[in-house]
Each structure stands twice: as C-alpha cells, then as structure tokens.
Amino acid sequence: MSLEISLAIDHYNTSDITSDMRSSNLKKPSASFSKNILVLDDELEIVSLIKHFLQRQGYRVFGFTDPMLAIEHFMLNSRNYSLVVCDVRMPAMNGFECVKKMREIVPSIKVILMSAFDINDPLYIGLSSSLKINDFIQKPFSLKELIFIIMKQLVKRAK
C-alpha cells in the first residue's frame, strides 16, 4: 500500500493538478486562509508521505499515528486547523470514533476519511452520513487525487 503511494510522489506533476483545478473551476484558498492539516493513520509511512507531499504544496501538516495523541493535540490547537485527513481502520480507535471526538471539539471541522476497504459498504455510508464526513478517498490513491480533494474542501470552507 505505501509503495503505491510513494510511487505517486515520484511521478507527481504540479501542472496536471493546476490543469485539473482550472477545468473544475477550483481555486486555491486565499493566503489569509489557514492551511493547517492534521493527518492521522496508524501506518507511519503513509503519514510521512502525505505530510511531506502536502508540505511541498505549502500546507502546514501535523502527522499522527496514535488517535489519542491526535485528539489531544487537536483539542489544544483546534482553532488552527482547516482540515483533518484520517484513516478509518486503526488499532486503538477507528476513524469514525476519532472524528466524532474531534467534531465534539469543532463541529465544523472538514474531514476526509481514507480507507483501503470498500467505502461503498452500507456501514461506512451510514456512519459517514451521521458524522457528516466531507469526503472519502479509497486507498491506494494518487497524491494528485488527494490534493484535489483537499483543495476542493478548503475552497468550500473559504466560501
């Protein structure tokens, strides 16, 4: 799984994303808009790759492999975050539980869930609807796809 994501970094091309953004009328959020993103996955390699990639795009990223530490950090710094990218299946606490706790702190926080499992599963659909998950991304994914979804969510928030 992490190998496929790392290969996507090697072939990443900013002009592709810029072209995709123009064709879908997406614009980057204004410079005054917070670009802080919390990334949570139990696999350190995935957190590191996503963090490195997003930092290269100008985002400030805080990565966690432990949901409890992520929630604690979020509680102390919630006003600084624009978006949370969170894995669904983790050993200590699943992504839905983690998002629920974060939404108790900031109900309007934008959330993108990622999963290697079928995101069309009725369980996921029901939970994502009740928790108002903003978007899902299926693993393995390209970093181009991830940045497109992130920018889409940040533009929605800026409006």
DSSP file (Angstrom, degrees, kcal/mol; ACC not computed):
  #  RESIDUE AA STRUCTURE BP1 BP2  ACC     N-H-->O    O-->H-N    N-H-->O    O-->H-N    TCO  KAPPA ALPHA  PHI   PSI    X-CA   Y-CA   Z-CA
    1    1 A M     >        0   0    0      0, 0.0     4,-1.4     0, 0.0     3,-0.2   0.000 360.0 360.0 360.0 -51.8    0.0    0.0    0.0
    2    2 A S  H  >  +     0   0    0      1,-0.2     4,-2.5     2,-0.2     5,-0.2   0.810 360.0  61.8 -67.6 -27.5    2.6    2.6    1.0
    3    3 A L  H  > S+     0   0    0      1,-0.2     4,-2.2     2,-0.2    -1,-0.2   0.922 102.8  49.5 -62.5 -43.9    4.7    1.6   -2.1
    4    4 A E  H  > S+     0   0    0     -3,-0.2     4,-1.3     1,-0.2    -1,-0.2   0.887 111.9  48.4 -63.5 -38.2    2.0    2.7   -4.4
    5    5 A I  H  X S+     0   0    0     -4,-1.4     4,-1.1     2,-0.2   138,-0.2   0.911 110.0  51.4 -68.0 -41.2    1.6    6.0   -2.7
    6    6 A S  H  X S+     0   0    0     -4,-2.5     4,-1.5     1,-0.2     3,-0.4   0.873 106.4  54.7 -66.0 -35.0    5.4    6.6   -2.7
    7    7 A L  H  X S+     0   0    0     -4,-2.2     4,-1.3     1,-0.2    -1,-0.2   0.854 101.3  59.5 -63.9 -33.1    5.4    5.9   -6.5
    8    8 A A  H  < S+     0   0    0     -4,-1.3    -1,-0.2     1,-0.2    -2,-0.2   0.845 101.7  54.1 -64.4 -32.3    2.8    8.6   -6.9
    9    9 A I  H >< S+     0   0    0     -4,-1.1     3,-1.4    -3,-0.4    -1,-0.2   0.921 104.3  54.5 -65.8 -42.8    5.1   11.1   -5.4
   10   10 A D  H 3< S+     0   0    0     -4,-1.5    -1,-0.2     1,-0.3    -2,-0.2   0.813 115.7  38.2 -61.5 -30.2    7.9   10.3   -7.9
   11   11 A H  T 3< S+     0   0    0     -4,-1.3    -1,-0.3    -3,-0.1    -2,-0.2   0.248  85.2 133.6-105.5  12.5    5.5   10.9  -10.8
   12   12 A Y    <   -     0   0    0     -3,-1.4     2,-0.4    -4,-0.2    -3,-0.1  -0.396  32.9-171.9 -68.0 136.3    3.7   13.9   -9.3
   13   13 A N    >>  -     0   0    0     -2,-0.1     4,-1.1     1,-0.1     3,-0.9  -0.961  17.9-156.6-134.7 115.4    3.3   16.8  -11.7
   14   14 A T  H 3> S+     0   0    0     -2,-0.4     4,-2.5     1,-0.3     5,-0.2   0.823  92.8  62.4 -62.9 -31.0    2.0   20.2  -10.5
   15   15 A S  H 3> S+     0   0    0      1,-0.2     4,-2.4     2,-0.2    -1,-0.3   0.849  98.8  56.8 -65.7 -31.1    0.9   21.2  -13.9
   16   16 A D  H <> S+     0   0    0     -3,-0.9     4,-2.4     2,-0.2    -1,-0.2   0.931 110.0  44.0 -62.0 -45.0   -1.6   18.3  -14.0
   17   17 A I  H  X S+     0   0    0     -4,-1.1     4,-2.8     2,-0.2    -2,-0.2   0.920 112.7  51.5 -67.0 -43.6   -3.2   19.5  -10.8
   18   18 A T  H  X S+     0   0    0     -4,-2.5     4,-2.2     1,-0.2    -1,-0.2   0.915 112.0  47.6 -59.3 -42.9   -3.3   23.1  -12.0
   19   19 A S  H  X S+     0   0    0     -4,-2.4     4,-2.2     2,-0.2    -1,-0.2   0.913 112.2  49.0 -64.3 -43.6   -5.0   22.0  -15.2
   20   20 A D  H  X S+     0   0    0     -4,-2.4     4,-1.2     1,-0.2     6,-0.2   0.892 110.3  52.0 -62.3 -39.8   -7.5   19.8  -13.3
   21   21 A M  H  <>S+     0   0    0     -4,-2.8     5,-2.5     1,-0.2     3,-0.4   0.919 109.5  48.7 -64.4 -43.1   -8.3   22.7  -11.0
   22   22 A R  H ><5S+     0   0    0     -4,-2.2     3,-1.3     1,-0.2    -1,-0.2   0.922 109.3  52.3 -62.5 -43.0   -8.9   25.0  -13.9
   23   23 A S  H 3<5S+     0   0    0     -4,-2.2    -1,-0.2     1,-0.3    -2,-0.2   0.740 116.0  40.3 -68.2 -21.2  -11.2   22.6  -15.6
   24   24 A S  T 3<5S-     0   0    0     -4,-1.2    -1,-0.3    -3,-0.4    -2,-0.2   0.285 112.3-116.8-108.6  10.5  -13.3   22.1  -12.5
   25   25 A N  T < 5 +     0   0    0     -3,-1.3     2,-0.3    -4,-0.3    -3,-0.2   0.751  61.8 151.5  62.4  26.8  -13.2   25.8  -11.5
   26   26 A L      < -     0   0    0     -5,-2.5     2,-0.3    -6,-0.2    -1,-0.2  -0.696  24.7-167.6 -86.8 141.7  -11.4   25.2   -8.3
   27   27 A K        -     0   0    0     -2,-0.3     3,-0.1   124,-0.2   128,-0.0  -0.946  28.7-102.2-125.4 150.2   -9.1   27.9   -6.9
   28   28 A K        -     0   0    0     -2,-0.3     3,-0.1     1,-0.1   123,-0.0  -0.407  48.0 -99.5 -65.2 145.6   -6.5   27.8   -4.2
   29   29 A P        -     0   0    0      0, 0.0    -1,-0.1     0, 0.0   126,-0.1  -0.293  50.7 -88.6 -60.9 153.5   -7.7   29.2   -0.9
   30   30 A S    >   -     0   0    0      1,-0.1     3,-1.6    -3,-0.1    -3,-0.0  -0.170  34.9-110.2 -63.0 158.9   -6.5   32.8   -0.2
   31   31 A A  T 3  S+     0   0    0      1,-0.3    -1,-0.1    -3,-0.1     4,-0.1   0.785 117.7  59.9 -62.4 -27.7   -3.2   33.3    1.5
   32   32 A S  T 3  S+     0   0    0      2,-0.1     2,-0.3     3,-0.0    -1,-0.3   0.639  85.9  97.6 -76.4 -12.5   -5.0   34.5    4.6
   33   33 A F  S <  S-     0   0    0     -3,-1.6     2,-0.1     1,-0.1    49,-0.1  -0.577  87.1-105.5 -80.1 137.3   -6.8   31.2    5.0
   34   34 A S        -     0   0    0     -2,-0.3    -1,-0.1     1,-0.1    -2,-0.1  -0.382  28.9-170.7 -63.3 132.7   -5.4   28.7    7.4
   35   35 A K        +     0   0    0     -4,-0.1    25,-1.8    -2,-0.1     2,-0.5  -0.059  37.3 133.8-114.0  30.4   -3.6   25.8    5.7
   36   36 A N  E     -a   60   0A   0     44,-0.5    46,-2.6    23,-0.2    47,-1.2  -0.711  31.2-176.2 -87.4 129.1   -3.1   23.6    8.7
   37   37 A I  E     -ab  61  83A   0     23,-2.7    25,-2.4    -2,-0.5     2,-0.5  -0.979  18.2-148.7-127.8 135.2   -4.0   20.0    8.2
   38   38 A L  E     -ab  62  84A   0     45,-2.2    47,-3.1    -2,-0.4     2,-0.5  -0.912  15.5-164.8-101.5 127.4   -4.0   17.1   10.7
   39   39 A V  E     -ab  63  85A   0     23,-2.6    25,-2.6    -2,-0.5     2,-0.4  -0.956   7.1-177.4-115.3 128.8   -3.1   13.7    9.2
   40   40 A L  E     +ab  64  86A   0     45,-2.8    47,-2.5    -2,-0.5     2,-0.3  -0.979  18.1 138.3-132.5 121.1   -3.9   10.5   11.1
   41   41 A D        -     0   0    0     23,-2.1     6,-0.1    -2,-0.4    49,-0.1  -0.962  50.7-129.6-153.5 144.7   -3.1    7.0   10.0
   42   42 A D  S    S+     0   0    0     47,-0.3     2,-0.7    -2,-0.3    23,-0.1   0.620  91.9  82.3 -74.0 -10.1   -1.7    4.1   12.0
   43   43 A E     >  -     0   0    0      1,-0.2     4,-2.0     2,-0.0     3,-0.5  -0.860  67.7-158.0 -98.8 113.2    1.0    3.5    9.3
   44   44 A L  H  > S+     0   0    0     -2,-0.7     4,-2.9     1,-0.2     5,-0.2   0.850  90.4  58.6 -57.2 -38.6    3.9    5.9    9.8
   45   45 A E  H  > S+     0   0    0      1,-0.2     4,-2.4     2,-0.2    -1,-0.2   0.900 107.1  46.6 -61.4 -40.7    5.0    5.5    6.2
   46   46 A I  H  > S+     0   0    0     -3,-0.5     4,-2.6     2,-0.2     5,-0.3   0.931 113.1  48.7 -67.9 -45.3    1.6    6.8    4.9
   47   47 A V  H  X S+     0   0    0     -4,-2.0     4,-2.7     1,-0.2     5,-0.2   0.933 113.3  48.3 -58.5 -45.9    1.6    9.7    7.4
   48   48 A S  H  X S+     0   0    0     -4,-2.9     4,-2.7     2,-0.2     5,-0.2   0.910 112.5  47.1 -63.1 -44.3    5.2   10.6    6.4
   49   49 A L  H  X S+     0   0    0     -4,-2.4     4,-2.5    -5,-0.2    -1,-0.2   0.936 115.5  44.3 -64.5 -46.5    4.5   10.5    2.7
   50   50 A I  H  X S+     0   0    0     -4,-2.6     4,-2.8     2,-0.2     5,-0.3   0.928 114.8  49.8 -64.3 -44.0    1.3   12.5    2.9
   51   51 A K  H  X S+     0   0    0     -4,-2.7     4,-2.4    -5,-0.3     5,-0.2   0.942 112.5  46.6 -59.9 -49.3    2.9   15.0    5.3
   52   52 A H  H  X S+     0   0    0     -4,-2.7     4,-1.8    -5,-0.2    -1,-0.2   0.928 114.2  48.0 -59.5 -46.6    6.0   15.5    3.1
   53   53 A F  H  X S+     0   0    0     -4,-2.5     4,-0.8    -5,-0.2    -2,-0.2   0.934 113.3  45.9 -61.5 -48.3    3.8   15.9   -0.1
   54   54 A L  H  <>S+     0   0    0     -4,-2.8     5,-2.3     1,-0.2     3,-0.5   0.854 109.3  55.3 -67.6 -34.1    1.4   18.4    1.5
   55   55 A Q  H ><5S+     0   0    0     -4,-2.4     3,-1.6    -5,-0.3    -1,-0.2   0.885 103.4  55.6 -64.3 -37.0    4.3   20.4    3.0
   56   56 A R  H 3<5S+     0   0    0     -4,-1.8    -1,-0.2     1,-0.3    -2,-0.2   0.747 104.5  55.3 -65.0 -22.1    5.8   20.7   -0.5
   57   57 A Q  T 3<5S-     0   0    0     -4,-0.8    -1,-0.3    -3,-0.5    -2,-0.2   0.418 128.1 -98.8 -90.0   0.9    2.4   22.2   -1.6
   58   58 A G  T < 5S+     0   0    0     -3,-1.6     2,-0.2     1,-0.3    -3,-0.2   0.521  79.6 132.9  96.9   6.7    2.6   24.9    1.1
   59   59 A Y      < -     0   0    0     -5,-2.3     2,-0.6    -8,-0.1    -1,-0.3  -0.603  56.3-129.4 -88.4 151.5    0.4   23.3    3.8
   60   60 A R  E     -a   36   0A   0    -25,-1.8   -23,-2.7    -2,-0.2     2,-0.4  -0.911  35.6-168.6 -97.7 119.6    1.4   23.1    7.4
   61   61 A V  E     -a   37   0A   0     -2,-0.6     2,-0.5   -25,-0.2   -23,-0.2  -0.920  21.2-166.4-122.4 134.4    0.9   19.4    8.4
   62   62 A F  E     -a   38   0A   0    -25,-2.4   -23,-2.6    -2,-0.4     2,-0.4  -0.980  19.3-159.3-116.6 119.2    0.8   17.7   11.7
   63   63 A G  E     +a   39   0A   0     -2,-0.5     2,-0.3   -25,-0.2   -23,-0.2  -0.798  11.6 179.4-107.7 142.3    1.0   13.9   11.4
   64   64 A F  E     -a   40   0A   0    -25,-2.6   -23,-2.1    -2,-0.4    -2,-0.0  -0.985  25.9-174.3-138.5 146.9    0.0   11.3   14.0
   65   65 A T  S    S+     0   0    0     -2,-0.3    -1,-0.1   -25,-0.2   -25,-0.1   0.426  79.4  69.6-111.3  -6.7   -0.1    7.5   14.2
   66   66 A D     >  -     0   0    0      1,-0.1     4,-2.3    26,-0.1     3,-0.2  -0.950  67.7-155.6-115.9 115.0   -1.9    7.5   17.5
   67   67 A P  H  > S+     0   0    0      0, 0.0     4,-2.5     0, 0.0     5,-0.2   0.857  94.2  54.2 -58.3 -37.3   -5.5    8.6   17.6
   68   68 A M  H  > S+     0   0    0      2,-0.2     4,-2.3     1,-0.2     5,-0.2   0.908 110.3  45.9 -66.2 -40.6   -5.4    9.6   21.3
   69   69 A L  H  > S+     0   0    0     -3,-0.2     4,-2.7     2,-0.2     5,-0.2   0.890 112.1  52.4 -66.7 -38.6   -2.4   11.8   20.7
   70   70 A A  H  X S+     0   0    0     -4,-2.3     4,-2.7     2,-0.2    -2,-0.2   0.919 110.8  46.5 -62.8 -43.6   -4.1   13.3   17.7
   71   71 A I  H  X S+     0   0    0     -4,-2.5     4,-2.7     2,-0.2    -2,-0.2   0.916 112.6  50.0 -65.4 -43.0   -7.3   14.1   19.6
   72   72 A E  H  X S+     0   0    0     -4,-2.3     4,-1.7     2,-0.2    -2,-0.2   0.931 113.8  45.3 -60.7 -46.1   -5.3   15.6   22.5
   73   73 A H  H  X S+     0   0    0     -4,-2.7     4,-1.6     1,-0.2    -2,-0.2   0.915 113.0  50.9 -62.9 -43.5   -3.3   17.8   20.1
   74   74 A F  H  X S+     0   0    0     -4,-2.7     4,-1.2     1,-0.2    -2,-0.2   0.898 106.5  54.9 -61.9 -40.9   -6.4   18.8   18.2
   75   75 A M  H  < S+     0   0    0     -4,-2.7     3,-0.3     1,-0.2    -1,-0.2   0.895 113.5  41.5 -59.9 -40.5   -8.1   19.7   21.5
   76   76 A L  H  < S+     0   0    0     -4,-1.7    -1,-0.2     1,-0.2    -2,-0.2   0.727 130.5  25.9 -79.5 -22.5   -5.3   22.1   22.3
   77   77 A N  H >< S+     0   0    0     -4,-1.6     3,-2.2    -5,-0.1     4,-0.4   0.141  77.5 125.5-128.1  18.6   -4.9   23.5   18.8
   78   78 A S  G ><  +     0   0    0     -4,-1.2     3,-1.5     1,-0.3    -3,-0.1   0.798  68.2  62.9 -56.9 -34.1   -8.3   23.1   17.2
   79   79 A R  G 3  S+     0   0    0      1,-0.3    -1,-0.3    -4,-0.2    -2,-0.1   0.708  99.5  57.5 -66.2 -17.0   -8.7   26.8   16.2
   80   80 A N  G <  S+     0   0    0     -3,-2.2   -44,-0.5    -6,-0.1     2,-0.3   0.577  89.5  93.1 -88.0 -10.0   -5.6   26.4   13.9
   81   81 A Y    <   +     0   0    0     -3,-1.5   -44,-0.2    -4,-0.4     3,-0.1  -0.658  38.8 175.0 -97.7 141.6   -6.9   23.6   11.8
   82   82 A S  S    S+     0   0    0    -46,-2.6    28,-0.9     1,-0.3     2,-0.3   0.651  72.7  10.6-101.6 -26.8   -8.8   23.8    8.5
   83   83 A L  E     -bc  37 110A   0    -47,-1.2   -45,-2.2    26,-0.1     2,-0.4  -0.998  53.4-148.8-158.7 148.3   -8.9   20.0    7.7
   84   84 A V  E     -bc  38 111A   0     26,-2.1    28,-2.8    -2,-0.3     2,-0.5  -0.994   7.5-165.4-122.9 131.0   -8.4   16.5    9.1
   85   85 A V  E     +bc  39 112A   0    -47,-3.1   -45,-2.8    -2,-0.4     2,-0.4  -0.979  24.1 175.1-113.3 119.1   -7.4   13.6    6.9
   86   86 A C  E     -bc  40 113A   0     26,-2.6    28,-2.6    -2,-0.5   -45,-0.2  -0.975  30.9-127.0-136.5 136.7   -7.9   10.4    8.9
   87   87 A D  E     - c   0 114A   0    -47,-2.5    28,-0.2    -2,-0.4     3,-0.1  -0.457  17.2-142.7 -72.4 152.1   -7.7    6.6    8.2
   88   88 A V  S    S+     0   0    0     26,-2.0     7,-3.4     1,-0.2     2,-0.7   0.926  83.4  52.0 -82.6 -49.7  -10.8    4.6    9.0
   89   89 A R        +     0   0    0     25,-0.3   -47,-0.3     5,-0.2    -1,-0.2  -0.809  64.6 147.5-101.0 113.8   -9.2    1.4   10.4
   90   90 A M        -     0   0    0     -2,-0.7   -24,-0.0     1,-0.1   -25,-0.0  -0.969  49.1-120.0-138.3 152.6   -6.7    1.8   13.2
   91   91 A P  S    S+     0   0    0      0, 0.0     3,-0.2     0, 0.0    -1,-0.1   0.926 104.5  35.8 -63.0 -50.1   -6.0   -0.5   16.1
   92   92 A A  S    S-     0   0    0      1,-0.3     2,-0.3     0, 0.0   -26,-0.1   0.881 133.8  -3.6 -76.4 -38.9   -6.7    1.7   19.2
   93   93 A M  S    S-     0   0    0      4,-0.0    -1,-0.3    -5,-0.0     2,-0.0  -0.964  74.4-120.6-155.9 132.7   -9.6    3.7   17.9
   94   94 A N     >  -     0   0    0     -2,-0.3     4,-2.1    -3,-0.2    -5,-0.2  -0.313  31.5-107.2 -77.1 165.4  -11.3    3.7   14.4
   95   95 A G  H  > S+     0   0    0     -7,-3.4     4,-2.7     1,-0.2     5,-0.2   0.822 117.1  56.8 -60.9 -34.5  -11.5    6.9   12.3
   96   96 A F  H  > S+     0   0    0     -8,-0.4     4,-2.3     2,-0.2    -1,-0.2   0.920 108.9  46.1 -64.6 -43.2  -15.2    7.3   12.9
   97   97 A E  H  > S+     0   0    0     -3,-0.2     4,-2.0     2,-0.2    -2,-0.2   0.908 113.4  50.1 -64.1 -41.4  -14.7    7.4   16.7
   98   98 A C  H  X S+     0   0    0     -4,-2.1     4,-2.3     1,-0.2    -2,-0.2   0.928 111.1  47.8 -62.9 -46.4  -11.8    9.8   16.3
   99   99 A V  H  X S+     0   0    0     -4,-2.7     4,-3.0     1,-0.2     5,-0.2   0.895 108.0  56.1 -62.4 -40.5  -13.8   12.1   14.0
  100  100 A K  H  X S+     0   0    0     -4,-2.3     4,-1.2     1,-0.2    -1,-0.2   0.922 109.5  46.0 -58.2 -44.1  -16.7   12.0   16.5
  101  101 A K  H  X S+     0   0    0     -4,-2.0     4,-0.9     2,-0.2    -1,-0.2   0.895 113.5  48.7 -66.6 -40.0  -14.4   13.3   19.3
  102  102 A M  H >X S+     0   0    0     -4,-2.3     4,-2.9     1,-0.2     3,-0.5   0.882 108.9  53.5 -67.1 -37.4  -12.9   16.0   17.0
  103  103 A R  H 3< S+     0   0    0     -4,-3.0    -1,-0.2     1,-0.2    -2,-0.2   0.764 100.8  60.3 -69.9 -23.9  -16.4   17.1   16.0
  104  104 A E  H 3< S+     0   0    0     -4,-1.2    -1,-0.2    -5,-0.2    -2,-0.2   0.814 112.5  40.0 -67.5 -29.0  -17.3   17.5   19.6
  105  105 A I  H << S+     0   0    0     -4,-0.9    -2,-0.2    -3,-0.5    -1,-0.1   0.912 138.4  10.2 -83.3 -49.2  -14.5   20.0   19.9
  106  106 A V    ><  -     0   0    0     -4,-2.9     3,-1.7     1,-0.1    -1,-0.3  -0.851  66.0-170.0-134.3  95.8  -15.1   21.7   16.5
  107  107 A P  T 3  S+     0   0    0      0, 0.0    -1,-0.1     0, 0.0    -4,-0.1   0.765  85.9  51.5 -58.6 -26.5  -18.4   20.7   14.9
  108  108 A S  T 3  S+     0   0    0      2,-0.1    -5,-0.1    -5,-0.0     2,-0.0   0.403  75.2 131.0 -95.0   3.9  -17.5   22.4   11.6
  109  109 A I    <   -     0   0    0     -3,-1.7     2,-0.3    -7,-0.1   -26,-0.1  -0.333  60.8-121.1 -61.0 134.2  -14.0   20.9   11.0
  110  110 A K  E     -c   83   0A   0    -28,-0.9   -26,-2.1    23,-0.1     2,-0.4  -0.575  32.7-164.8 -75.3 137.4  -13.7   19.5    7.5
  111  111 A V  E     -c   84   0A   0     -2,-0.3    24,-1.4    21,-0.2    23,-1.2  -0.989  17.6-172.7-133.0 130.5  -12.9   15.8    7.4
  112  112 A I  E     -cd  85 135A   0    -28,-2.8   -26,-2.6    -2,-0.4     2,-0.4  -0.989  16.2-157.0-116.4 122.3  -11.6   13.5    4.7
  113  113 A L  E     -cd  86 136A   0     22,-2.5    24,-2.2    -2,-0.5     2,-0.4  -0.793   4.0-160.3 -98.5 143.4  -11.5    9.8    5.6
  114  114 A M  E     +cd  87 137A   0    -28,-2.6   -26,-2.0    -2,-0.4     2,-0.3  -0.945  14.5 169.6-121.3 145.6   -9.3    7.3    3.8
  115  115 A S  E     - d   0 138A   0     22,-1.7    24,-3.3    -2,-0.4     4,-0.1  -0.990  38.2-151.8-155.2 143.9   -9.7    3.6    3.7
  116  116 A A  S    S+     0   0    0     -2,-0.3     2,-0.2    22,-0.2    -1,-0.1   0.532  84.0  81.6 -85.9  -9.0   -8.3    0.5    2.0
  117  117 A F  S    S-     0   0    0      1,-0.1     2,-0.3    -3,-0.0    22,-0.2  -0.491 104.1 -70.0 -95.5 166.5  -11.6   -1.2    2.5
  118  118 A D    >   -     0   0    0      1,-0.2     3,-1.1    -2,-0.2     6,-0.2  -0.360  39.4-165.6 -60.4 114.0  -14.8   -0.8    0.4
  119  119 A I  T 3  S+     0   0    0     -2,-0.3    -1,-0.2     1,-0.2    -2,-0.0   0.511  84.2  67.5 -82.0  -3.2  -16.1    2.8    1.0
  120  120 A N  T 3  S+     0   0    0      4,-0.1    -1,-0.2     5,-0.0    -2,-0.1   0.357  71.2 125.2 -93.4   5.3  -19.4    1.8   -0.6
  121  121 A D  S <> S-     0   0    0     -3,-1.1     4,-2.4     1,-0.1     3,-0.4  -0.418  71.1-125.7 -61.7 134.4  -20.1   -0.5    2.3
  122  122 A P  H  > S+     0   0    0      0, 0.0     4,-2.6     0, 0.0     5,-0.2   0.819 110.2  58.0 -54.3 -32.2  -23.5    0.4    3.9
  123  123 A L  H  > S+     0   0    0      2,-0.2     4,-2.5     1,-0.2     5,-0.2   0.945 108.9  43.9 -62.9 -47.6  -21.8    0.7    7.3
  124  124 A Y  H  > S+     0   0    0     -3,-0.4     4,-3.1    -6,-0.2     5,-0.3   0.922 113.6  51.1 -61.7 -44.7  -19.4    3.4    6.0
  125  125 A I  H  X S+     0   0    0     -4,-2.4     4,-1.9     1,-0.2    -2,-0.2   0.923 112.2  46.3 -61.0 -45.1  -22.2    5.2    4.2
  126  126 A G  H  X S+     0   0    0     -4,-2.6     4,-2.2    -5,-0.2    -1,-0.2   0.929 116.4  43.6 -63.5 -46.8  -24.4    5.2    7.4
  127  127 A L  H  X S+     0   0    0     -4,-2.5     4,-2.3     1,-0.2    -2,-0.2   0.899 113.1  51.4 -66.9 -40.7  -21.6    6.4    9.7
  128  128 A S  H  X>S+     0   0    0     -4,-3.1     5,-2.5    -5,-0.2     4,-0.5   0.862 111.0  49.3 -66.4 -33.5  -20.3    9.0    7.2
  129  129 A S  H ><5S+     0   0    0     -4,-1.9     3,-0.6    -5,-0.3    -2,-0.2   0.934 112.6  45.7 -69.0 -45.8  -23.8   10.4    6.8
  130  130 A S  H 3<5S+     0   0    0     -4,-2.2    -2,-0.2     1,-0.2    -1,-0.2   0.833 119.0  41.8 -68.8 -31.0  -24.4   10.6   10.6
  131  131 A L  H 3<5S-     0   0    0     -4,-2.3    -1,-0.2    -5,-0.2    -2,-0.2   0.476 107.7-126.4 -92.4  -2.7  -20.9   12.2   11.2
  132  132 A K  T <<5 -     0   0    0     -3,-0.6   -21,-0.2    -4,-0.5     2,-0.2   0.942  31.9-165.7  56.2  51.6  -21.2   14.4    8.1
  133  133 A I      < -     0   0    0     -5,-2.5    -1,-0.2     1,-0.1   -21,-0.1  -0.508  12.3-147.7 -66.7 133.0  -17.9   13.3    6.6
  134  134 A N        -     0   0    0    -23,-1.2     2,-0.3     1,-0.2   -22,-0.2   0.838  67.5 -12.3 -77.2 -33.4  -16.9   15.7    3.9
  135  135 A D  E     -d  112   0A   0    -24,-1.4   -22,-2.5     2,-0.0     2,-0.3  -0.988  53.7-143.6-163.4 158.1  -15.2   13.3    1.6
  136  136 A F  E     -d  113   0A   0     -2,-0.3     2,-0.4   -24,-0.2   -22,-0.2  -0.922   8.8-164.1-121.4 149.8  -13.7    9.8    1.3
  137  137 A I  E     -d  114   0A   0    -24,-2.2   -22,-1.7    -2,-0.3     2,-0.4  -0.989  17.6-135.3-135.5 130.2  -10.6    8.6   -0.6
  138  138 A Q  E     -d  115   0A   0     -2,-0.4   -22,-0.2   -24,-0.2   -20,-0.1  -0.691  34.9 -97.2 -87.1 127.4  -10.0    5.0   -1.3
  139  139 A K  S    S+     0   0    0    -24,-3.3     2,-0.1    -2,-0.4     3,-0.0  -0.632 104.9  47.9 -80.4 145.8   -6.5    3.5   -0.7
  140  140 A P  S    S+     0   0    0      0, 0.0     2,-0.3     0, 0.0    -2,-0.1   0.620  85.0 159.1 -74.1 147.2   -4.4    3.2   -2.7
  141  141 A F        -     0   0    0     -2,-0.1     2,-0.3    -4,-0.1  -133,-0.2  -0.888  40.8-110.2-130.8 161.7   -4.8    6.7   -4.1
  142  142 A S     >  -     0   0    0     -2,-0.3     4,-1.9     1,-0.1     5,-0.1  -0.642  23.4-127.1 -87.8 151.9   -2.6    9.1   -6.0
  143  143 A L  H  > S+     0   0    0     -2,-0.3     4,-2.6  -138,-0.2     5,-0.2   0.791 111.9  61.5 -68.2 -26.4   -1.3   12.2   -4.3
  144  144 A K  H  > S+     0   0    0      2,-0.2     4,-1.9     1,-0.2    -1,-0.2   0.918 105.1  47.0 -62.2 -43.6   -2.8   14.1   -7.2
  145  145 A E  H  > S+     0   0    0      2,-0.2     4,-2.1     1,-0.2    -2,-0.2   0.905 112.0  50.7 -64.8 -41.8   -6.3   12.8   -6.2
  146  146 A L  H  X S+     0   0    0     -4,-1.9     4,-2.6     1,-0.2    -2,-0.2   0.939 110.6  47.1 -63.2 -47.8   -5.7   13.6   -2.5
  147  147 A I  H  X S+     0   0    0     -4,-2.6     4,-2.8     1,-0.2     5,-0.2   0.874 110.3  54.2 -64.7 -35.2   -4.6   17.2   -3.2
  148  148 A F  H  X S+     0   0    0     -4,-1.9     4,-2.2    -5,-0.2    -1,-0.2   0.932 111.2  44.8 -62.2 -45.8   -7.6   17.7   -5.5
  149  149 A I  H  X S+     0   0    0     -4,-2.1     4,-2.1     2,-0.2    -2,-0.2   0.902 113.7  50.4 -65.7 -41.7  -10.0   16.6   -2.7
  150  150 A I  H  X S+     0   0    0     -4,-2.6     4,-2.5     2,-0.2     5,-0.2   0.948 111.9  46.6 -61.5 -48.7   -8.2   18.7   -0.1
  151  151 A M  H  X S+     0   0    0     -4,-2.8     4,-2.4     1,-0.2     5,-0.2   0.890 109.9  54.5 -63.0 -38.4   -8.3   21.8   -2.2
  152  152 A K  H  X S+     0   0    0     -4,-2.2     4,-1.8    -5,-0.2    -1,-0.2   0.920 111.4  45.0 -59.6 -44.0  -12.0   21.2   -3.0
  153  153 A Q  H  X S+     0   0    0     -4,-2.1     4,-2.0     2,-0.2    -2,-0.2   0.883 112.8  49.8 -69.2 -39.3  -12.8   21.0    0.7
  154  154 A L  H  X S+     0   0    0     -4,-2.5     4,-1.9     2,-0.2    -2,-0.2   0.867 109.5  51.5 -69.4 -35.2  -10.7   24.1    1.6
  155  155 A V  H  X S+     0   0    0     -4,-2.4     4,-1.1    -5,-0.2    -1,-0.2   0.908 109.0  51.4 -66.1 -40.6  -12.3   26.1   -1.2
  156  156 A K  H >< S+     0   0    0     -4,-1.8     3,-0.5     1,-0.2    -2,-0.2   0.910 110.6  48.9 -60.0 -41.8  -15.8   25.1    0.2
  157  157 A R  H 3< S+     0   0    0     -4,-2.0    -1,-0.2     1,-0.2    -2,-0.2   0.863 106.7  55.8 -66.5 -35.9  -14.8   26.2    3.6
  158  158 A A  H 3<        0   0    0     -4,-1.9    -1,-0.2     1,-0.3    -2,-0.2   0.722 360.0 360.0 -71.3 -20.9  -13.5   29.6    2.4
  159  159 A K    <<        0   0    0     -4,-1.1    -1,-0.3    -3,-0.5    -2,-0.2   0.494 360.0 360.0 -73.5 360.0  -16.8   30.5    0.8
